[in-house]
Amino acid sequence: MKAFDVHAQTILQSILSSRRDVRGHHFIDRAISDDVLKEILEAAISAPSVGFSQPWRFVIVKDIAKREKIYNEFARENAKAKEIFRDSELYPSLKLEGIKESPLNIAVLYQKPAQAVLGQTTQKKMGEYSVVCAIQNLWLMARAHNIGVGWVSILRPKKVKKILGIGDEYKLIGYLTMGYVSEFLDEPELLKLGWESKKSVDEVVQWV
C-alpha cells in the first residue's frame, strides 16, 4: 500500500485551501492542452462511487453557439435571482459565471441506472453524490495545474440538456467553466466581498 509523507500532506492541504470558484473576469485566452485536460478528467473518474457504479459522464462544450444559448439561459435565471436578492446592494455587481469567457465548459452528468445498484437501494441519491465527488476531484486537479474552475448553478438543468442534445437517461449535476486565469484570489471571492463569513471547524462539528 502506498504511504504518503508530510511533504505530500502539505502539498494537498495547499491545493485544498487554494481552490477557488472562478468567475468570468479572471479567465484568460489560453487553451488547455488535450494532455492536461485528459489528466484532469482522469482525476475526476478516480473519485469514489457507491457500488463502483461510476455513473458520471462529461460533455466538453466548446461550440460558441451552444454556449451563447446557455449564457442566455443563465441571464434569464439570473434576472429572477436579482429580484429575489433585490434588498442586497451587492448582488447586482456580482459576476457569477464565465460561460463565454472560459476556453471550455463541461456539463457533468449522472447516468440513471437501468437496474438496482449496490449501496443505492435505500439512499437513492448516492449515485448523484458520487458524481459530485468526481467534480471535486476534477476541481482539485485543475487547481494543481493552475487552471480555474467555476460551477454555474443559476441554470435550469432541463434547458441545458435540451441545448446540448442530452437524453432523459442523464441528469445534469453540474455545469462547469474551466480555463487558465489571470490570478487566483488569496481567499474566496464572496468572502472577500463580504457576502458571507467563513465558518470555523468548531462551528460545524458536533460530538455525540
C-alpha positions in Angstrom: 0.0 0.0 0.0 1.4 3.4 -0.9 2.1 5.7 2.0 2.4 9.5 1.9 4.8 11.7 3.9 4.3 15.1 5.5 5.5 16.8 2.3 2.7 15.2 0.3 0.2 16.2 3.0 1.4 19.8 2.9 1.0 20.0 -0.8 -2.5 18.5 -0.7 -3.5 21.0 2.0 -2.2 23.8 -0.1 -4.2 22.7 -3.1 -7.3 22.3 -1.0 -7.0 25.7 0.6 -6.2 27.4 -2.7 -9.2 26.1 -4.7 -11.4 28.9 -5.8 -14.8 29.2 -7.7 -13.5 31.2 -10.6 -15.7 33.9 -12.4 -15.5 35.1 -16.0 -13.5 38.2 -15.3 -10.5 36.1 -14.3 -10.3 33.7 -17.3 -7.6 34.4 -19.9 -7.3 33.5 -23.6 -5.1 30.4 -23.3 -6.1 27.0 -24.4 -5.9 23.9 -22.2 -3.9 21.1 -24.0 -5.6 17.8 -24.6 -3.0 16.1 -22.4 -3.7 18.3 -19.4 -7.5 18.0 -19.9 -7.2 14.2 -20.0 -5.2 14.2 -16.8 -7.9 16.4 -15.1 -10.6 14.0 -16.3 -8.6 11.0 -15.2 -8.6 12.6 -11.7 -12.3 13.1 -11.9 -13.0 9.4 -12.7 -10.8 8.3 -9.8 -13.5 9.6 -7.4 -15.3 7.1 -5.2 -18.6 5.9 -6.4 -21.2 3.9 -4.5 -21.3 0.3 -5.7 -18.4 1.2 -8.0 -21.2 2.4 -10.3 -19.1 5.1 -12.0 -22.2 6.9 -13.1 -20.5 10.1 -14.4 -20.4 11.4 -17.9 -18.7 14.6 -19.1 -19.7 16.7 -22.1 -17.0 19.1 -23.2 -18.7 22.2 -24.6 -16.6 24.3 -27.0 -19.3 25.2 -29.5 -19.8 29.0 -29.3 -23.4 28.9 -30.5 -24.3 26.4 -27.8 -22.5 28.4 -25.1 -24.3 31.5 -26.2 -27.6 29.8 -25.7 -26.6 28.5 -22.3 -25.4 32.0 -21.4 -28.8 33.4 -22.4 -30.5 30.8 -20.2 -28.2 31.9 -17.3 -29.2 35.6 -18.0 -32.9 34.8 -17.7 -32.5 32.9 -14.5 -30.1 35.5 -13.0 -32.7 38.2 -13.6 -35.1 36.2 -11.4 -32.4 35.8 -8.8 -31.7 39.6 -8.8 -35.4 40.0 -7.9 -35.1 37.5 -5.0 -32.0 39.4 -3.7 -33.4 42.8 -4.5 -32.6 44.0 -1.0 -28.9 43.3 -1.5 -26.8 46.1 -2.9 -24.0 43.7 -3.6 -25.8 41.1 -5.8 -26.2 43.2 -9.0 -22.4 43.7 -9.1 -21.5 40.1 -8.7 -20.0 38.2 -11.6 -21.5 34.7 -11.3 -20.3 32.9 -14.4 -17.7 32.6 -17.1 -19.7 30.7 -19.8 -18.4 32.7 -22.7 -15.1 33.9 -21.3 -13.6 30.5 -20.4 -11.9 28.3 -23.0 -14.3 25.4 -22.4 -17.4 24.4 -20.5 -18.1 21.0 -19.1 -21.6 19.5 -18.4 -21.2 16.8 -15.8 -23.9 14.2 -15.9 -25.3 11.4 -13.8 -26.4 8.3 -15.8 -29.5 7.0 -14.3 -29.3 3.2 -13.6 -31.3 0.7 -15.5 -31.3 -1.7 -12.6 -30.6 -1.8 -8.8 -27.2 -0.6 -7.8 -25.2 -1.9 -4.8 -25.4 0.5 -1.9 -28.1 2.7 -3.5 -31.2 0.6 -2.7 -32.0 2.7 0.4 -30.4 6.1 -0.3 -31.4 6.7 -3.9 -29.2 9.8 -4.5 -25.9 8.2 -3.6 -25.1 7.8 -7.3 -25.6 11.6 -7.8 -23.4 12.3 -4.8 -20.7 10.1 -6.4 -20.8 12.5 -9.4 -20.3 15.4 -7.0 -17.2 13.6 -5.7 -15.9 13.4 -9.3 -16.5 17.2 -9.7 -14.4 17.8 -6.6 -11.6 15.6 -7.9 -11.7 17.5 -11.2 -11.6 20.9 -9.5 -8.6 20.0 -7.3 -6.6 18.5 -10.2 -7.4 21.6 -12.3 -6.1 23.8 -9.5 -2.9 21.7 -9.2 -2.4 22.6 -12.9 -3.1 26.3 -12.1 -6.4 26.1 -14.1 -9.5 27.7 -12.7 -13.0 26.1 -12.5 -16.3 27.8 -11.9 -19.6 26.0 -11.1 -22.6 27.7 -12.7 -25.7 26.8 -10.7 -28.0 29.5 -12.0 -29.3 27.3 -14.8 -32.3 25.1 -15.4 -30.9 21.6 -16.0 -33.6 20.6 -18.4 -32.9 23.6 -20.6 -29.1 22.9 -20.6 -29.8 19.3 -21.6 -32.0 20.4 -24.4 -29.4 22.8 -25.8 -26.8 20.1 -25.6 -29.0 17.4 -27.0 -28.7 15.2 -23.9 -31.3 12.4 -23.4 -33.6 11.7 -20.5 -31.3 8.9 -19.3 -29.0 11.5 -17.9 -29.4 14.1 -15.1 -27.3 17.3 -15.1 -25.4 17.5 -11.9 -23.0 20.4 -12.6 -22.2 22.9 -15.3 -18.5 24.0 -15.1 -16.4 26.6 -16.7 -12.7 26.0 -17.0 -9.6 27.8 -18.1 -6.3 29.4 -17.1 -6.8 32.6 -15.1 -5.2 36.0 -14.6 -5.0 35.3 -10.8 -6.2 33.1 -8.0 -7.6 35.2 -5.2 -6.0 34.7 -1.8 -9.4 34.0 -0.3 -12.9 33.1 -1.8 -14.4 36.0 -3.7 -17.7 36.0 -1.9 -15.8 36.1 1.4 -13.6 38.9 0.2 -16.7 40.9 -0.9 -18.4 40.3 2.4 -21.3 38.2 1.1 -20.8 35.6 3.8 -18.2 34.9 6.6 -16.1 31.8 6.9 -17.2 29.2 9.5 -14.6 27.6 11.7 -14.3 23.8 12.4 -15.8 24.3 15.8 -18.9 25.9 14.3 -19.7 22.9 12.1 -18.6 19.9 14.1 -20.7 18.2 16.8 -19.5 15.4 19.1 -22.1 12.9 20.3 
